[in-house]
């Protein structure tokens, strides 16, 4: 079974409480999450998720804004309070889980995972998340 571990690449964003400002898709295999302290690119590659951190780059005219799409509209402006990954035995990242809003303030877990040729995003309250136990 897959193991959930803290996502070390996002540790600084979590420590700083970086706020999610904007989300955009570049096709079905790439998401760009812009925080107040930089950007997180999530790419679907070889059936797993690859992460890349960088500075906020200019908006791409070919990108699709997702700020008003589910689940992003529910967490825009909120701080990143936790980040975990589920990896397979080959250390491939199969799921990325992001906690937006701190505990005690109705935290949401946004889950990103490969679904065929695309990245699927969905959210649930932390109280319903299987990692809360």
Secondary structure, DSSP 8 states (H G I E B T S, - for coil): --EEEE-GGGHHHHHHT-BEEEEEESSSSEEEEEETTEEEEEEEETTEEEEEEE------TT-EE-TTSTTGGGTTT-BEEEEEEEE-TT--EEEEEEEES-TTS--EEEEEEEETTEEEEEEEEGGG-GGG-
